[in-house]
Amino acid sequence: MSDNNKKDFEFIKEQVIEKKRKKFKKKVLPFLMTVCLAIIFGLIAAITFVITEPKLYELLHKEEETKTPAVYPTEFPEDTISEVEAEENEKEETQVLDNESSEGTEGEEVEPAPVIIEQPIEADIEDHSSIYDGLRKVSLEVERSLVTVVSINDETDVWFGTSVELVKETSGLVFFNDNYSLLILVSWDRIKDADTVRIKFSDSFAVDAVVQDYESEINLAMLAVPLENIPITYLSNLQAVELGESYTLTVGSPILALGSPNGHTGSMESGIISSRNSYAYITDNKLDLFNTDITDNENSDGVIVNMRGEVIGLITRTLKDEMNEELSTAIGISKLKSILGSMVSNEARNYFGVKTIDMPDAARQEYHVANGIYVNEVLEDSPAFQAGLQIGDIILQLNDNTIINTNNFYNFIGLYMAGEDVTVKVLRTTGTTQREMEIVVTLAEKEK
């Protein structure tokens, strides 16, 4: 056929055009399927990882496991109230009571207190027993933090020439577990001359302990026992003691004395706080003391706890004055915490070398000072002695820090290192004249 004839038959041309909807499905559906499969794969992978990861990590790092030392806390939330704040609170309470009593005497109308009518219920023997059951529950929990410390002295019998072991027992307080050793607090004079010190876990099992640190002035020592030497059966029954606070103690509050308060290990005494607001001024610091009505004993050791089982004081036989000589006396735990913390870490303590007295308002008015502490004793050959401080000086400042009281002074000393120089501003009275002086003192490391 000729070309012209062909053109006659090409008037109809068929062309197939796909619908737009079908195009969309062809492109989008595979994409959606891919996304769904990816999500399913991710979920399966995540679940598999969560299940297998701990076992794989444990398998791969089995030989790399090491103990990391635990750090003893340096801040205690319950002790956020300071000594100054506690004194101010007491003054405010006294002032409020005085105001209320004066308002009643000025003839103003006072709303009468509501009359409450109560029906008396006689207590029986079961009620009496339940009180002691409650005390036993508290003591049983605290006793998990108490152990028996045995001091052994090797001596020779005078008559027969044979070696003899002199054994003495006292109580110790499980203070901290640093993941390597169990640290136990004990009275220093009970173990300082011992040839061997052991922690007795049962009648048939005891472990040797070593002295990690001690403070002879407050008669406390920190013993260390390697954890690997303590069977898990005994270790699982022990727990580090829970410390409370002693700033807000009130006279008449019930307490328990545990450890060896009457001289026998494992003994318990119950009573109340009979008096407080007495102090022990030690080198560069001051500790709070309080008294209880439990029987005083020259062999007493142990702790004072509140009804929540928190330690609020340590029984002391050495930090007593004439007024407390016949009383059962304890050191308030709050101001001991920083010292005990440094004993846990075996840190060196700074040494300035004075014993001071906090100045009451009347003394400050007499010396015309707004703040300061009175130097009552300068220890021989101490940094303070070598720098020229004298008894009767009033320490006003340490570098740029204003000195309010002895504890405040102790805390500022702790900010520096042994060997560093600090400048103290003192007020010195000579005859009838007063003058302010600046004295440079080189801090030293405190000897134990």
Backbone hydrogen bonds, N-H to C=O, Kabsch-Sander energy under -0.5 kcal/mol:
donor,donor_aa,acceptor,acceptor_aa,energy
6,K,2,S,-1.9
7,K,3,D,-1.7
8,D,4,N,-1.0
9,F,5,N,-0.8
9,F,6,K,-0.9
10,E,6,K,-0.5
10,E,7,K,-0.8
13,K,11,F,-0.5
17,I,15,Q,-0.6
23,K,19,K,-1.4
24,F,20,K,-2.0
25,K,21,R,-2.1
26,K,22,K,-2.2
27,K,23,K,-1.5
28,V,24,F,-2.9
29,L,25,K,-1.7
31,F,27,K,-1.0
32,L,28,V,-2.7
33,M,29,L,-2.5
34,T,30,P,-2.2
35,V,31,F,-2.3
36,C,32,L,-2.5
37,L,33,M,-2.6
38,A,34,T,-2.2
39,I,35,V,-2.4
40,I,36,C,-2.6
41,F,37,L,-2.6
42,G,38,A,-2.6
43,L,39,I,-2.6
44,I,40,I,-2.4
45,A,41,F,-2.6
46,A,42,G,-2.7
47,I,43,L,-2.6
48,T,44,I,-2.3
49,F,45,A,-2.5
50,V,46,A,-2.5
51,I,47,I,-1.9
52,T,48,T,-2.5
53,E,49,F,-2.8
56,L,52,T,-2.6
57,Y,53,E,-3.1
58,E,54,P,-2.5
59,L,55,K,-2.0
60,L,56,L,-2.8
61,H,57,Y,-2.5
62,K,59,L,-0.7
64,E,61,H,-0.7
65,E,61,H,-0.5
65,E,62,K,-0.5
70,A,178,D,-1.0
72,Y,70,A,-0.5
79,D,76,F,-2.1
80,T,77,P,-1.4
86,A,82,S,-2.4
87,E,83,E,-2.2
88,E,84,V,-2.4
89,N,85,E,-2.5
90,E,86,A,-2.0
91,K,87,E,-2.2
92,E,88,E,-2.6
93,E,89,N,-2.4
94,T,90,E,-2.2
95,Q,91,K,-2.7
96,V,92,E,-2.6
97,L,93,E,-2.2
98,D,94,T,-2.4
99,N,95,Q,-2.7
100,E,96,V,-2.4
101,S,97,L,-2.1
102,S,98,D,-2.4
103,E,99,N,-2.4
104,G,100,E,-1.3
105,T,101,S,-1.1
106,E,102,S,-1.0
107,G,104,G,-0.6
108,E,103,E,-0.9
111,E,109,E,-0.5
116,I,114,P,-0.6
117,I,115,V,-0.6
118,E,116,I,-0.7
128,H,124,D,-1.7
129,S,125,I,-2.3
130,S,126,E,-2.4
131,I,127,D,-1.4
132,Y,128,H,-1.3
133,D,129,S,-2.1
134,G,130,S,-2.0
135,L,131,I,-1.7
136,R,132,Y,-2.3
137,K,133,D,-1.9
138,V,134,G,-1.8
139,S,135,L,-2.5
140,L,136,R,-2.7
141,E,137,K,-1.5
142,V,138,V,-1.9
143,E,139,S,-2.5
144,R,141,E,-0.9
145,S,142,V,-2.5
146,L,143,E,-1.2
147,V,172,G,-2.3
148,T,200,K,-1.1
149,V,147,V,-0.5
149,V,170,T,-2.9
150,V,148,T,-0.5
150,V,198,R,-3.2
151,S,149,V,-0.5
151,S,168,K,-2.7
152,I,196,T,-2.9
153,N,166,L,-2.2
155,E,153,N,-0.7
155,E,164,V,-3.3
157,D,162,T,-3.8
161,G,157,D,-1.9
164,V,155,E,-4.4
166,L,153,N,-2.9
166,L,164,V,-0.6
167,V,165,E,-0.7
168,K,151,S,-2.2
170,T,149,V,-2.1
172,G,147,V,-2.9
173,L,185,L,-2.7
174,V,145,S,-3.6
174,V,172,G,-0.5
175,F,173,L,-0.8
175,F,183,L,-2.6
176,F,183,L,-1.5
178,D,176,F,-0.5
178,D,181,S,-1.7
182,L,225,V,-3.0
183,L,176,F,-3.2
183,L,181,S,-0.6
184,I,223,L,-2.5
185,L,173,L,-2.9
186,V,221,A,-2.3
188,W,219,N,-0.9
190,R,187,S,-1.0
191,I,187,S,-0.5
191,I,188,W,-1.3
192,K,188,W,-1.7
194,A,191,I,-1.3
195,D,152,I,-2.0
196,T,152,I,-1.9
198,R,150,V,-2.8
199,I,207,V,-3.2
200,K,148,T,-3.0
200,K,198,R,-0.6
201,F,199,I,-0.7
201,F,205,F,-1.9
202,S,205,F,-1.8
205,F,202,S,-0.7
207,V,199,I,-2.2
209,A,197,V,-2.9
210,V,224,A,-2.0
212,Q,210,V,-0.7
212,Q,222,M,-2.9
213,D,222,M,-1.4
215,E,220,L,-3.1
216,S,448,K,-0.5
218,I,215,E,-0.6
219,N,215,E,-0.6
220,L,215,E,-1.9
221,A,186,V,-2.7
222,M,213,D,-3.5
223,L,184,I,-3.5
223,L,221,A,-0.6
224,A,210,V,-2.7
225,V,182,L,-1.8
227,L,180,Y,-2.7
229,N,226,P,-1.5
230,I,227,L,-1.7
234,Y,231,P,-1.1
235,L,231,P,-2.5
236,S,232,I,-2.4
237,N,234,Y,-1.0
238,L,235,L,-1.5
239,Q,144,R,-1.5
241,V,174,V,-2.4
243,L,241,V,-0.6
244,G,311,V,-2.7
249,L,246,S,-0.8
252,G,273,I,-3.0
253,S,250,T,-1.8
255,I,271,G,-2.5
256,L,305,V,-2.2
257,A,269,E,-3.3
258,L,256,L,-0.5
258,L,303,V,-2.3
259,G,267,S,-0.9
260,S,258,L,-0.7
260,S,301,D,-1.9
263,G,260,S,-1.6
266,G,259,G,-2.1
267,S,259,G,-1.2
267,S,264,H,-1.4
269,E,257,A,-2.2
271,G,255,I,-2.1
273,I,253,S,-1.9
274,S,272,I,-0.7
274,S,291,N,-1.8
275,S,291,N,-1.4
278,S,289,L,-1.2
280,A,287,L,-2.5
281,Y,279,Y,-0.5
282,I,280,A,-0.8
282,I,285,N,-1.4
284,D,354,V,-3.3
285,N,282,I,-1.8
287,L,280,A,-2.5
289,L,278,S,-2.9
290,F,330,A,-2.2
291,N,275,S,-3.0
292,T,328,S,-2.3
293,D,272,I,-1.5
300,S,297,N,-1.8
301,D,260,S,-1.5
303,V,258,L,-2.4
304,I,313,G,-2.9
305,V,256,L,-2.7
306,N,310,E,-2.0
309,G,306,N,-1.8
311,V,242,E,-2.5
312,I,304,I,-2.8
313,G,304,I,-1.4
314,L,331,I,-1.7
315,I,302,G,-2.0
316,T,329,T,-2.4
320,K,318,T,-1.5
325,E,321,D,-0.7
325,E,322,E,-0.5
327,L,324,N,-1.6
328,S,292,T,-0.7
329,T,316,T,-0.5
329,T,327,L,-0.7
330,A,290,F,-2.7
331,I,314,L,-2.7
332,G,288,D,-2.7
332,G,330,A,-0.5
333,I,312,I,-2.0
336,L,333,I,-1.0
337,K,333,I,-1.1
337,K,334,S,-0.7
340,L,336,L,-2.8
341,G,337,K,-2.4
342,S,338,S,-1.7
343,M,339,I,-1.6
344,V,340,L,-2.0
345,S,341,G,-1.7
347,E,342,S,-2.7
351,Y,444,A,-2.4
355,K,377,E,-2.6
357,I,374,Y,-2.3
359,M,372,G,-0.8
364,R,360,P,-1.9
365,Q,361,D,-2.2
366,E,362,A,-1.9
367,Y,363,A,-2.1
368,H,364,R,-0.7
369,V,364,R,-2.3
372,G,403,I,-0.6
373,I,395,I,-1.5
374,Y,357,I,-2.6
375,V,393,D,-2.9
376,N,355,K,-2.3
376,N,374,Y,-0.7
377,E,355,K,-1.8
379,L,353,G,-2.0
379,L,377,E,-0.5
382,S,379,L,-1.7
384,A,352,F,-2.2
386,Q,382,S,-2.6
387,A,383,P,-1.7
388,G,384,A,-1.0
388,G,385,F,-0.6
389,L,384,A,-2.3
392,G,375,V,-2.6
393,D,390,Q,-1.9
394,I,427,L,-1.8
395,I,373,I,-2.3
395,I,393,D,-0.6
396,L,394,I,-0.6
396,L,425,K,-3.3
397,Q,425,K,-1.5
398,L,401,N,-2.4
399,N,423,T,-4.1
401,N,398,L,-2.2
402,T,400,D,-0.5
403,I,396,L,-2.5
404,I,402,T,-0.6
409,F,405,N,-1.9
410,Y,406,T,-2.4
411,N,407,N,-2.3
412,F,408,N,-1.7
413,I,409,F,-1.9
414,G,410,Y,-1.6
415,L,412,F,-1.4
416,Y,413,I,-1.7
419,G,443,L,-2.6
420,E,417,M,-2.2
422,V,441,V,-2.7
424,V,422,V,-0.6
424,V,439,I,-2.9
425,K,397,Q,-1.9
426,V,424,V,-0.6
426,V,437,M,-2.7
427,L,394,I,-2.4
428,R,426,V,-0.6
428,R,435,R,-2.7
430,T,428,R,-0.6
430,T,433,T,-2.8
431,G,429,T,-0.5
432,T,430,T,-0.5
433,T,430,T,-2.3
435,R,428,R,-2.0
437,M,426,V,-2.8
439,I,424,V,-2.7
441,V,422,V,-3.1
441,V,439,I,-0.5
443,L,420,E,-2.5
443,L,441,V,-0.7
444,A,351,Y,-2.0
446,K,349,R,-3.8
